[in-house]
Amino acid sequence: MPPKDHDTKLGSVLVRNPTVDDIPAILALHRRCFPQPGDAGGPWNEKHLRSHIHLFPEGQVLAEKDGKILGVASSLIVSLGRNPLRKHTYDGITDDGYFYNHDPQGDTLYGADVYVDPDARKFGIGAALYSARRDLCRRLNLRRILAGARLWHYDEHASRLTPEEYVWQVQDGKIADPVLGFQIKQGFAVRGIMPNYLHDHRSRDHAALIEWLNPEFQAKDDSINKVRVACVQYQMRKVKDFDDFANQVRYFVETAGEDYGAEFVLFPEFLTVQLLSALEPLGSREGIRKLAEYTPQFIELMSELARQQGLYLIAGSHPVEQPDGRLENTSMIFKPDGTHVSQPKLHITPSEKTWWGISGGDSLIVLQTPRAKIGVLICYDVEFPEAARYLADRGVEILFVPYCTDNRQGYLRVSLCSAARAIENQIYVATAGVVGNLPDVPAMDIHYGRAAVFTPSDFEFARDGIQAEADPNVETMLVTDLDISDLYRSRLNGSVTPVTDRRTDLFEFHNKLSNEIIAPGVQEGHL
């Protein structure tokens, strides 16, 4: 959500999405709003807020004036099936406050919390936050907003009124309730009473189920959740020059885009090493340095092809010289506007270190596209579950794995680990490797490859957890459609649900990666 100014009785207030840097101030405000340990809605802790921001950054909103945070609203998207107005509890609907059950394919925005600095109440801060929440609901084309409204003064009336009677009198204006009354003014309708919703002495643990229906909602066509992916099984062969290489690459991109309507095209790791066959024989380290000099031409080529075809082009990998002189094995993801982001390989194989002197990178990116949230792990990286877990925890739905393996053992390591990453994270993993030979290029003599797309192993998906698989060791292109909705149906109702069944009470995942926004729709973590 782009930052937006709202007019309030305090003057102009900026409403924006929070970052991890805001967490200390948000926690301080939360304690100020809920000072008693038993207060409903609390206490949030840093792990809760980090989880909210990682899982659904758009759904977290704060209002600030002159750099001071005055109010916060937290939300997630849920899928409530055929009975969206059924009774539930706060811990159940928010997964104990961590939002792990956030479902991007759901149709309901759930308001988990709204709180405003006591000194800034009745000045329009809450109204600004609710306006931002409604804007989000419209922008994401969600059917409704639901929330549980605490019955703030019910304890004072419980001896003579049932919860239903209390709500009726609030609706009739006979009882002033600062929470439910405000939400009714914001356009919410009461749909029922939920007992044991949340431990709250003021409400006697009751809440009113409230709903705001999005007047602009349009029913979704199931086909819009399908994404077409093309994995190029590329043959290494001698080329005369860069133009010869470019013609081969262009053929596959144009075929994928124009003939098959692919939205994502994946090339293999070390795609550009083929260029060394056009030069006089060089030593391995001298050759890889020479190859890095082609970086500007490579970027220009791939940028042009992505722009011409209007697709996302995961351009295999290419050695890129860093400012400090190191070489990193880098996968560049080119967007339909021709711009790109770069994902370095983190884990470097012994042969890469020995033959080429390649160094490991220290960042992971998550790219939000209109069709799916994607990430890239290069070859050896997919054999380390921590990297894939990091990406999956940040919402990646399709993981692309370009690889270069010389024999069947290497291919099996990559493919079997890719299948495991798909199962344990309930995501799609698309792979593409090189085939063919480059006799005069050191460390690139022979290759074994078989492009494939792996899925979770469950009823929603293809047999054996393999969406599609090419014949081995022939030049070809694998094209398949991936239904993103199947991932979320599997996570909610699968035979097993490893994403939600993780024992976070026993095992914690730690990393030394930060999560910074580096461009619209892109998140990057740096060591």
PAKEVEX-858776 format. One line per 8 residues: number of its first residue (from 1); for each residue y, x, z of C-alpha. Coordinates in steps of 0.05 Angstrom, whole numbers, plus 5000, padded with zeros to 4 digits. Layout:
<pts>
NUM) Y:X:Z | ...
</pts>
This chain:
<pts>
1) 5000:5000:5000 | 5067:5030:4981 | 5117:5032:5040 | 5161:4970:5041 | 5224:4954:5080 | 5226:4887:5117 | 5289:4853:5144 | 5283:4837:5218
9) 5330:4820:5275 | 5328:4895:5291 | 5351:4911:5221 | 5309:4941:5165 | 5239:4961:5188 | 5191:5003:5146 | 5120:4977:5139 | 5068:5027:5115
17) 4996:5049:5122 | 4984:5098:5179 | 4955:5168:5172 | 4914:5208:5222 | 4978:5241:5245 | 5001:5173:5271 | 4940:5164:5316 | 4971:5193:5381
25) 5032:5147:5375 | 4988:5086:5358 | 4944:5099:5419 | 5006:5105:5463 | 5032:5039:5436 | 4965:5006:5446 | 4963:5028:5519 | 5034:5001:5527
33) 5014:4934:5499 | 4949:4930:5538 | 4961:4967:5603 | 4903:4938:5642 | 4832:4964:5627 | 4805:4893:5623 | 4858:4869:5573 | 4831:4837:5511
41) 4835:4880:5449 | 4830:4946:5485 | 4822:5000:5491 | 4822:5032:5422 | 4807:5106:5422 | 4817:5161:5372 | 4747:5152:5342 | 4761:5079:5329
49) 4827:5092:5294 | 4799:5150:5252 | 4742:5104:5230 | 4792:5049:5211 | 4834:5096:5169 | 4774:5128:5135 | 4737:5064:5119 | 4795:5019:5099
57) 4862:5055:5098 | 4897:4998:5061 | 4879:4949:5116 | 4914:4988:5171 | 4989:4974:5174 | 5045:4996:5221 | 5118:4979:5227 | 5168:5033:5246
65) 5243:5040:5254 | 5277:5107:5258 | 5210:5141:5263 | 5186:5100:5323 | 5124:5056:5314 | 5140:4985:5338 | 5077:4948:5317 | 5008:4956:5286
73) 4959:4910:5250 | 4886:4928:5239 | 4839:4892:5191 | 4774:4899:5152 | 4739:4861:5096 | 4677:4822:5114 | 4627:4780:5076 | 4608:4717:5114
81) 4562:4684:5063 | 4557:4610:5054 | 4585:4594:5123 | 4649:4635:5131 | 4673:4592:5189 | 4613:4604:5233 | 4623:4626:5305 | 4621:4700:5320
89) 4642:4751:5371 | 4695:4804:5366 | 4646:4861:5376 | 4600:4832:5324 | 4651:4820:5270 | 4684:4889:5280 | 4619:4928:5293 | 4641:4947:5363
97) 4711:4962:5339 | 4691:5016:5289 | 4693:4973:5225 | 4628:5005:5200 | 4611:4936:5171 | 4673:4937:5127 | 4650:4908:5060 | 4696:4922:5000
105) 4656:4870:4961 | 4670:4816:5012 | 4719:4759:5002 | 4750:4753:5071 | 4803:4797:5104 | 4790:4796:5178 | 4849:4808:5225 | 4821:4851:5280
113) 4885:4864:5319 | 4960:4858:5318 | 5004:4886:5374 | 5079:4897:5380 | 5118:4939:5429 | 5138:4894:5488 | 5211:4915:5479 | 5209:4896:5405
121) 5178:4827:5410 | 5212:4764:5382 | 5252:4806:5333 | 5208:4794:5272 | 5162:4855:5276 | 5099:4812:5280 | 5123:4770:5222 | 5132:4833:5180
129) 5061:4856:5196 | 5032:4788:5178 | 5072:4787:5113 | 5041:4855:5096 | 4972:4828:5112 | 4981:4768:5066 | 5007:4813:5011 | 4944:4855:5018
137) 4900:4793:5014 | 4935:4772:4950 | 4933:4841:4919 | 4858:4849:4932 | 4845:4778:4908 | 4810:4758:4973 | 4795:4686:4987 | 4823:4682:5058
145) 4846:4716:5122 | 4806:4699:5184 | 4819:4719:5256 | 4803:4701:5327 | 4866:4677:5363 | 4867:4688:5438 | 4887:4628:5479 | 4940:4665:5518
153) 4956:4614:5572 | 4890:4576:5574 | 4872:4604:5643 | 4932:4566:5671 | 4907:4500:5642 | 4832:4508:5646 | 4825:4463:5707 | 4849:4403:5668
161) 4839:4419:5594 | 4779:4440:5552 | 4793:4496:5503 | 4795:4445:5446 | 4846:4403:5484 | 4888:4464:5498 | 4890:4482:5424 | 4909:4411:5405
169) 4968:4412:5452 | 4990:4480:5425 | 4987:4451:5355 | 5028:4391:5378 | 5080:4435:5410 | 5065:4411:5480 | 5043:4480:5504 | 5077:4544:5483
177) 5025:4597:5467 | 5056:4663:5444 | 4994:4683:5404 | 4964:4621:5374 | 5032:4587:5367 | 5059:4647:5329 | 4998:4649:5283 | 5004:4575:5267
185) 5077:4588:5247 | 5050:4643:5201 | 5011:4591:5161 | 4944:4595:5196 | 4901:4533:5208 | 4854:4525:5267 | 4782:4517:5244 | 4745:4515:5310
193) 4735:4545:5379 | 4693:4607:5392 | 4666:4616:5464 | 4649:4686:5489 | 4691:4715:5433 | 4723:4771:5473 | 4727:4788:5547 | 4797:4761:5564
201) 4814:4728:5630 | 4875:4693:5601 | 4832:4658:5549 | 4771:4649:5593 | 4736:4689:5537 | 4752:4636:5484 | 4788:4644:5418 | 4810:4596:5364
209) 4781:4612:5295 | 4841:4612:5249 | 4844:4615:5173 | 4896:4628:5120 | 4874:4611:5049 | 4901:4654:4993 | 4934:4605:4944 | 4928:4657:4888
217) 4854:4671:4896 | 4814:4672:4831 | 4738:4670:4832 | 4709:4736:4809 | 4664:4746:4749 | 4602:4783:4772 | 4605:4827:4710 | 4669:4861:4734
225) 4628:4897:4787 | 4586:4932:4734 | 4605:5003:4715 | 4579:5039:4653 | 4562:5112:4663 | 4542:5163:4610 | 4507:5228:4631 | 4507:5281:4577
233) 4444:5324:4574 | 4479:5381:4538 | 4443:5435:4498 | 4466:5507:4505 | 4471:5540:4436 | 4510:5596:4405 | 4581:5576:4384 | 4629:5611:4336
241) 4693:5600:4376 | 4728:5551:4423 | 4739:5501:4366 | 4664:5499:4354 | 4652:5485:4428 | 4707:5432:4428 | 4676:5395:4369 | 4609:5389:4406
249) 4642:5364:4469 | 4686:5316:4430 | 4626:5286:4395 | 4594:5266:4461 | 4658:5238:4492 | 4675:5198:4431 | 4604:5172:4425 | 4604:5152:4499
257) 4671:5118:4495 | 4676:5088:4426 | 4603:5071:4413 | 4577:5055:4482 | 4639:5034:4522 | 4626:5083:4579 | 4677:5085:4634 | 4652:5149:4666
265) 4624:5209:4627 | 4588:5265:4664 | 4577:5335:4634 | 4532:5389:4666 | 4551:5448:4710 | 4573:5512:4675 | 4585:5474:4610 | 4635:5526:4586
273) 4590:5587:4595 | 4569:5571:4523 | 4635:5602:4502 | 4610:5671:4521 | 4562:5668:4462 | 4621:5673:4415 | 4642:5741:4445 | 4613:5810:4442
281) 4560:5819:4497 | 4593:5830:4565 | 4567:5846:4635 | 4557:5785:4678 | 4619:5795:4723 | 4663:5816:4665 | 4639:5756:4625 | 4653:5704:4679
289) 4724:5733:4688 | 4734:5728:4613 | 4709:5656:4614 | 4761:5638:4667 | 4815:5656:4616 | 4796:5595:4576 | 4819:5549:4633 | 4884:5525:4600
297) 4848:5509:4534 | 4792:5474:4571 | 4841:5431:4611 | 4879:5413:4548 | 4816:5393:4511 | 4787:5350:4567 | 4854:5318:4583 | 4863:5298:4511
305) 4793:5268:4506 | 4799:5229:4571 | 4866:5201:4549 | 4843:5184:4479 | 4781:5147:4503 | 4814:5117:4565 | 4757:5138:4611 | 4741:5183:4670
313) 4712:5249:4648 | 4674:5291:4698 | 4678:5355:4658 | 4617:5392:4686 | 4642:5456:4717 | 4682:5517:4697 | 4700:5582:4733 | 4773:5579:4756
321) 4810:5639:4783 | 4847:5626:4848 | 4915:5654:4867 | 4881:5706:4911 | 4837:5729:4854 | 4773:5695:4875 | 4732:5654:4826 | 4710:5584:4844
329) 4660:5542:4806 | 4702:5480:4795 | 4689:5410:4770 | 4751:5377:4741 | 4754:5301:4740 | 4801:5278:4685 | 4832:5209:4690 | 4850:5161:4633
337) 4922:5183:4636 | 4901:5255:4623 | 4915:5282:4693 | 4860:5313:4734 | 4837:5332:4803 | 4791:5390:4819 | 4728:5393:4862 | 4704:5464:4877
345) 4631:5479:4891 | 4622:5491:4966 | 4553:5522:4971 | 4542:5582:4925 | 4472:5602:4904 | 4448:5674:4914 | 4447:5684:4838 | 4519:5660:4830
353) 4542:5709:4884 | 4500:5767:4857 | 4512:5758:4782 | 4582:5729:4779 | 4615:5739:4846 | 4631:5665:4853 | 4663:5643:4920 | 4653:5576:4954
361) 4710:5526:4958 | 4732:5490:5021 | 4752:5419:5000 | 4721:5353:4983 | 4756:5298:4945 | 4746:5223:4941 | 4776:5189:4880 | 4790:5115:4881
369) 4786:5087:4811 | 4795:5014:4790 | 4719:5009:4779 | 4689:5049:4837 | 4703:5101:4889 | 4674:5167:4865 | 4660:5238:4888 | 4629:5300:4859
377) 4579:5351:4887 | 4561:5409:4842 | 4487:5426:4837 | 4468:5464:4901 | 4518:5423:4941 | 4474:5361:4936 | 4419:5398:4973 | 4462:5396:5036
385) 4464:5325:5065 | 4527:5337:5105 | 4572:5340:5043 | 4545:5275:5015 | 4550:5242:5083 | 4623:5262:5087 | 4637:5230:5020 | 4596:5168:5034
393) 4631:5157:5101 | 4696:5155:5062 | 4671:5100:5016 | 4643:5137:4956 | 4600:5089:4915 | 4580:5135:4857 | 4566:5208:4869 | 4566:5252:4807
401) 4523:5315:4807 | 4531:5363:4749 | 4478:5417:4752 | 4450:5478:4716 | 4378:5498:4733 | 4334:5548:4697 | 4265:5521:4715 | 4228:5460:4738
409) 4230:5481:4811 | 4306:5484:4810 | 4311:5417:4773 | 4265:5385:4825 | 4306:5411:4883 | 4369:5379:4854 | 4337:5314:4831 | 4296:5301:4894
417) 4355:5316:4938 | 4399:5271:4895 | 4348:5215:4905 | 4349:5227:4980 | 4425:5224:4982 | 4423:5157:4945 | 4373:5128:4995 | 4403:5153:5060
425) 4475:5135:5041 | 4459:5073:4999 | 4500:5098:4939 | 4488:5113:4866 | 4478:5186:4847 | 4487:5205:4773 | 4462:5273:4751 | 4467:5314:4686
433) 4440:5384:4671 | 4441:5433:4613 | 4382:5447:4567 | 4370:5500:4514 | 4380:5575:4515 | 4435:5628:4511 | 4396:5692:4498 | 4456:5739:4497
441) 4491:5712:4559 | 4469:5743:4626 | 4441:5693:4677 | 4441:5637:4626 | 4377:5652:4588 | 4335:5589:4596 | 4345:5519:4625 | 4308:5459:4649
449) 4344:5392:4654 | 4332:5318:4658 | 4392:5271:4667 | 4380:5214:4715 | 4415:5162:4757 | 4385:5149:4826 | 4393:5087:4869 | 4374:5064:4939
457) 4301:5045:4940 | 4300:4970:4952 | 4291:4902:4918 | 4362:4902:4889 | 4348:4963:4848 | 4301:4991:4795 | 4230:5011:4810 | 4222:5080:4843
465) 4296:5084:4858 | 4311:5110:4788 | 4361:5069:4750 | 4352:5110:4686 | 4322:5177:4666 | 4325:5217:4602 | 4268:5255:4569 | 4268:5327:4595
473) 4295:5386:4557 | 4323:5351:4495 | 4396:5341:4479 | 4414:5269:4491 | 4459:5222:4529 | 4436:5175:4583 | 4477:5110:4587 | 4467:5057:4641
481) 4504:5002:4678 | 4511:5004:4753 | 4524:4941:4794 | 4569:4961:4852 | 4556:4894:4886 | 4483:4912:4892 | 4502:4969:4939 | 4537:4923:4987
489) 4484:4869:4984 | 4433:4923:5001 | 4475:4949:5059 | 4481:4880:5088 | 4413:4849:5074 | 4366:4905:5050 | 4296:4917:5074 | 4326:4976:5111
497) 4400:4988:5123 | 4408:5062:5138 | 4484:5061:5132 | 4491:5012:5190 | 4428:5032:5229 | 4451:5103:5242 | 4444:5121:5316 | 4516:5143:5327
505) 4502:5139:5402 | 4452:5196:5393 | 4480:5236:5335 | 4552:5252:5316 | 4576:5280:5250 | 4629:5334:5257 | 4665:5370:5202 | 4722:5419:5195
513) 4752:5381:5137 | 4820:5347:5142 | 4834:5285:5102 | 4900:5289:5064 | 4928:5246:5009 | 4943:5293:4951 | 4957:5241:4897 | 4955:5166:4890
521) 4883:5144:4899 | 4858:5213:4917 | 4837:5240:4985 | 4821:5312:4997 | 4793:5349:5057 | 4810:5422:5070 | 4777:5471:5118
</pts>
